[in-house]
Amino acid sequence: MKDSICREASLLTGRVMESYISGDPVKIESMIPYFSPDIIVIGTGKHEFYHNLESLLQWLEKDQEEASGIEFTIKRQWFEAKQITEDACVVYGEFEACETNTEGKQVIINMDTRITASVHREADGKLMIDSIHQSVPYIYQQEGEYYPKTFANLAEKALKRSAVLEKSIQLDSMTGLYNRQYTELHINRLLTEDKAGGLMFVIDLDDFKHVNDCFGHLAGDELLKKASRILADNVKSPEIAGRVGGDEFMIFLPGERTKEEGEKFAERLISQISEVLGEVQFEQSCSIGIACAKAWQADFEDLYYKADRALYMAKASGKAKYCWYHD
C-alpha cells in the first residue's frame, strides 16, 4: 500500500505539471477532476496564492491567455513521495522547462521550478491533490504576471539598442564604412582567429587635396562618400571595407585568392571610382597597393605596411594604377 500510493502520487503530480506546461486546454481539463475543491496552490509570483479550486481555475484561464503563442518543453523532471499516513503522502521534485518557439528572440524564458504537493486517496481509491507549491520565485516577475514577460521584453529591447550602439561606434560617421580601429580589429580577427589569409588593398584618392583647395571641403566630403559607396558595393561579408585616414581606405578579402582575382578587383575599383567622379566633373581616380597574406601569416601591421609600400609605388608610377608588394 505504501509503495503504491507514493508511486501513483508521483506519477499524477508529473502529469499535472506536464499538462500545465503544455498549455493544451484539453490536457489541463483532464487533470481538474484530481484537484480537491479546497485545493491550495502557491505559484511563483507574489500574487499567486489560491485557496480553492474556483480561484485556481480563474488563474489557469488568465495564465493560458497570457502565455498564448509561447510554447514550452520540459527538459528534465523528477518526482518522489513520502508517505504521511496510510492514505496520504507528500510529493516533492523539480522540473526544468524552456521555450521552444525562440526564433528571433535573444531573451528566452526558462523555468527551473521545485514542486511540493500533498495527495490523499479517497475511499473509492481515487487520488486527489490537496495542495501544490511552486517554490522558486522569479525575482524579475512583475505584480500580476504569471511569468517574467515584462523583464524579458525590456531585456530584449536593451539588447537590440546595444547592438545598434555597438554597430554605430564601429562605423566612420561620414562614410558608413568601418572606422580605423574596427577595420584593424575585424581584419586581425580574420587573420588570427580564422587563420584565413587573404588580400589587403590600401586605396588612396589621387590629388584629393586639390579637390579641397579648389572646390571646398563640402565637395571633398561628397567625393569621399561617393568613393565609399563604391567600396561598400564591392565587398560582402566576411570581407572588410574601412576608412583608415582622410582619403585612405582599406579592403580585406579573406581566404585563398589568386593574383588574377586581386588584379581584376583593383581594376574594377579604379574604373568605377574614375567613372563616378567623372560624373561630377572630378578628374580624380585612385591608386591601390596590394599585399597578400598566407593563412599562417597573422600580422595586421606587417600586412598594412606592405600594402602601403605598394600604394606608394603605384602613386610614383603615375597614379590611377595598382601595384603588388614584392619582398
C-alpha positions in Angstrom: 0.0 0.0 0.0 2.8 2.4 0.9 4.7 1.9 -2.3 1.5 2.1 -4.3 0.3 5.5 -3.2 3.8 7.0 -3.3 4.3 5.8 -6.9 0.9 6.8 -8.1 1.0 10.2 -6.4 4.4 10.9 -8.0 3.1 10.0 -11.5 0.0 12.1 -11.0 1.9 15.2 -10.0 4.2 14.7 -13.0 1.2 14.5 -15.3 -0.3 17.6 -13.8 2.8 19.7 -14.4 3.2 18.3 -17.9 -0.4 19.3 -18.7 0.1 22.8 -17.3 3.4 23.4 -19.2 1.9 22.1 -22.5 -0.7 24.8 -22.4 -3.1 22.3 -24.0 -6.7 23.1 -22.7 -7.8 19.5 -23.2 -4.9 18.2 -21.1 -5.4 20.7 -18.4 -9.1 20.0 -18.3 -8.4 16.3 -17.9 -6.4 17.0 -14.7 -9.0 19.1 -12.9 -11.0 16.1 -11.5 -7.9 15.3 -9.5 -7.9 18.6 -7.7 -9.6 18.9 -4.3 -12.4 21.5 -4.1 -10.4 23.1 -1.2 -7.0 22.8 -3.0 -4.3 25.3 -2.1 -1.9 26.4 -4.8 1.1 28.7 -4.3 2.7 29.8 -7.6 5.9 31.6 -8.4 4.6 35.2 -8.3 3.8 37.2 -5.2 0.1 37.2 -6.1 -0.2 33.5 -6.9 -1.9 32.2 -3.8 -5.1 30.3 -4.4 -7.4 29.0 -1.6 -9.8 26.8 -3.6 -10.5 25.2 -7.0 -12.6 28.1 -8.1 -9.8 30.7 -7.7 -7.3 28.2 -9.3 -9.5 27.8 -12.4 -9.7 31.6 -12.8 -5.9 31.8 -12.6 -5.5 29.0 -15.1 -7.7 30.8 -17.6 -5.7 34.1 -17.2 -2.4 32.3 -17.3 -3.1 30.4 -20.5 -4.3 33.7 -22.1 -1.1 35.5 -21.2 1.0 32.5 -22.4 -0.7 32.4 -25.8 1.9 31.9 -28.6 4.6 30.8 -26.1 5.4 27.1 -26.2 7.5 25.3 -23.5 9.0 21.9 -23.4 10.2 20.0 -20.3 13.9 19.3 -20.4 14.1 17.3 -17.2 11.9 16.4 -14.2 11.7 14.1 -11.3 9.2 13.4 -8.5 9.3 11.3 -5.4 6.9 10.9 -2.5 7.0 10.4 1.3 4.1 8.7 2.9 2.5 10.6 5.8 -0.5 8.4 6.7 -1.9 5.2 5.2 -3.9 7.2 2.6 -1.8 10.4 2.3 1.7 11.4 1.1 3.8 14.4 0.2 5.2 14.6 -3.3 8.4 16.6 -4.0 10.5 17.1 -7.0 11.5 19.6 -9.7 11.2 20.3 -13.4 13.0 22.5 -15.9 11.1 23.8 -18.9 12.3 26.1 -21.7 10.7 27.9 -24.6 10.7 26.1 -27.9 9.5 28.8 -30.3 12.6 31.0 -29.9 13.1 32.3 -33.5 14.1 35.9 -33.5 14.4 36.1 -29.7 17.6 36.9 -27.8 16.0 36.5 -24.3 14.5 33.1 -23.6 12.2 32.3 -20.7 13.2 29.2 -18.8 11.6 27.8 -15.7 13.6 25.8 -13.1 10.9 25.0 -10.5 10.7 23.0 -7.3 7.4 21.4 -6.6 5.8 20.2 -3.4 2.3 18.6 -3.5 0.1 16.9 -0.9 -2.0 14.0 -2.1 -4.6 11.7 -0.5 -6.5 8.7 -1.6 -10.4 8.7 -1.4 -12.5 5.8 -0.2 -13.1 4.7 -3.8 -9.4 4.6 -4.4 -9.1 7.8 -6.5 -6.1 10.1 -5.8 -6.8 13.8 -5.0 -4.3 16.7 -4.9 -4.8 18.9 -1.8 -2.0 21.4 -2.4 0.7 22.3 -4.9 3.6 24.7 -4.1 6.0 26.0 -6.7 8.8 27.2 -4.5 11.2 29.1 -6.8 10.0 32.7 -7.4 11.3 34.8 -10.3 12.7 38.0 -8.8 12.0 39.9 -12.0 8.4 38.9 -12.2 6.0 41.9 -12.1 2.9 42.1 -10.0 0.0 40.4 -11.9 2.3 38.5 -14.3 2.4 34.7 -14.5 5.9 34.6 -15.9 8.5 37.4 -16.2 7.3 38.7 -19.6 7.9 42.4 -18.7 11.5 41.8 -17.8 12.1 39.6 -20.9 10.7 42.3 -23.2 12.8 45.0 -21.5 15.9 42.9 -21.8 15.1 42.2 -25.5 14.8 45.9 -26.3 18.0 46.7 -24.3 19.9 44.1 -26.3 18.7 45.5 -29.6 19.7 49.0 -28.5 23.1 47.7 -27.5 23.5 46.0 -30.9 22.7 49.3 -32.7 25.1 51.2 -30.4 27.8 48.6 -30.9 27.4 48.9 -34.7 27.4 52.7 -34.6 30.7 53.0 -32.7 32.3 50.8 -35.3 31.4 52.9 -38.2 33.0 56.1 -39.7 30.3 58.7 -39.3 30.8 60.3 -42.7 31.2 57.3 -45.0 29.4 54.5 -43.1 32.4 52.2 -43.6 34.3 50.7 -40.6 36.5 53.2 -38.8 40.2 52.8 -38.4 40.0 51.0 -35.1 37.4 48.4 -36.1 38.9 47.9 -39.5 42.0 46.7 -37.8 40.0 44.7 -35.2 38.0 42.8 -37.8 40.9 42.1 -40.1 43.0 40.9 -37.1 40.2 38.6 -36.1 40.2 37.0 -39.6 44.0 36.7 -39.6 44.5 35.4 -36.1 41.3 33.5 -35.2 40.2 32.2 -38.5 43.7 31.9 -40.0 42.1 33.0 -43.2 44.9 34.7 -45.1 43.8 36.9 -47.9 44.4 40.1 -49.9 44.7 43.6 -48.4 44.1 46.6 -50.6 45.1 50.1 -49.4 43.3 52.7 -51.6 44.1 56.4 -51.8 42.2 59.0 -53.8 44.6 60.8 -56.2 45.1 64.5 -55.7 42.4 64.7 -53.1 44.0 67.9 -51.5 43.4 69.6 -54.9 39.6 69.0 -54.5 39.5 70.6 -51.0 41.7 73.5 -52.1 39.7 74.3 -55.3 36.2 73.2 -54.6 36.0 73.4 -50.8 35.6 70.8 -48.0 32.0 70.1 -48.7 32.8 69.0 -52.2 35.7 66.9 -50.7 33.3 65.2 -48.3 30.9 64.4 -51.1 33.7 62.8 -53.0 34.6 60.7 -50.0 31.0 59.5 -49.7 30.7 58.5 -53.3 34.0 56.6 -53.3 33.0 54.9 -50.0 29.7 53.7 -51.6 31.7 52.1 -54.4 33.9 50.3 -52.0 31.0 49.1 -49.9 29.2 47.8 -53.0 32.2 45.7 -53.9 32.5 43.7 -50.7 30.3 41.2 -49.0 30.6 39.5 -45.6 33.1 38.5 -44.3 35.1 40.9 -46.5 36.0 44.2 -44.8 35.9 47.7 -46.1 37.1 50.6 -43.9 38.2 54.2 -43.9 41.6 54.4 -42.2 42.6 58.0 -42.9 41.4 61.2 -44.5 41.2 59.9 -48.1 42.7 56.5 -47.5 40.7 53.3 -47.4 41.3 49.6 -46.8 39.7 46.5 -48.1 40.5 43.0 -47.0 39.3 39.9 -48.9 39.9 36.8 -46.7 40.7 33.3 -48.0 42.8 31.9 -50.8 42.8 34.4 -53.6 44.6 34.2 -56.9 46.7 37.1 -58.4 44.2 37.3 -61.2 41.4 37.9 -58.7 43.3 40.6 -57.0 44.1 42.4 -60.2 40.6 42.3 -61.5 39.3 43.6 -58.2 41.7 46.5 -58.2 41.0 47.4 -61.9 37.3 47.4 -61.1 37.7 49.8 -58.2 39.9 52.2 -60.3 37.4 52.1 -63.2 34.3 52.6 -61.0 35.8 55.4 -58.9 37.0 57.2 -62.1 33.6 56.9 -63.7 31.6 58.1 -60.7 33.9 61.0 -60.0 33.9 62.0 -63.7 30.1 62.4 -63.5 30.5 65.2 -61.0 33.4 66.8 -63.0 36.2 65.4 -60.8 39.1 64.0 -62.8 40.4 62.2 -59.8 40.7 58.4 -59.6 42.6 56.2 -57.0 45.8 54.4 -56.6 45.9 50.9 -54.9 48.6 48.9 -53.1 48.0 45.2 -52.7 49.6 42.7 -50.3 49.0 39.0 -49.9 48.8 37.2 -46.6 49.2 33.5 -46.4 46.9 31.6 -44.0 49.8 31.1 -41.5 50.7 34.8 -41.5 48.8 36.7 -38.8 50.2 40.2 -38.5 48.0 43.1 -39.4 50.7 45.7 -39.0 53.1 43.9 -41.3 50.4 43.4 -43.9 49.4 47.0 -43.7 53.0 48.1 -44.1 53.4 46.0 -47.2 50.2 47.2 -48.9 51.1 50.8 -48.0 54.5 50.4 -49.6 52.9 49.0 -52.7 50.5 52.0 -52.7 53.5 54.4 -52.7 54.9 52.6 -55.7 51.6 52.9 -57.5 51.5 56.6 -57.0 55.1 57.0 -58.0 54.4 55.2 -61.3 51.7 57.6 -62.5 48.6 57.2 -60.3 45.3 55.6 -61.2 47.2 52.4 -61.0 47.7 49.4 -58.7 50.9 47.7 -57.5 51.7 44.5 -55.7 54.1 44.4 -52.8 57.1 42.2 -53.5 59.8 41.3 -51.0 
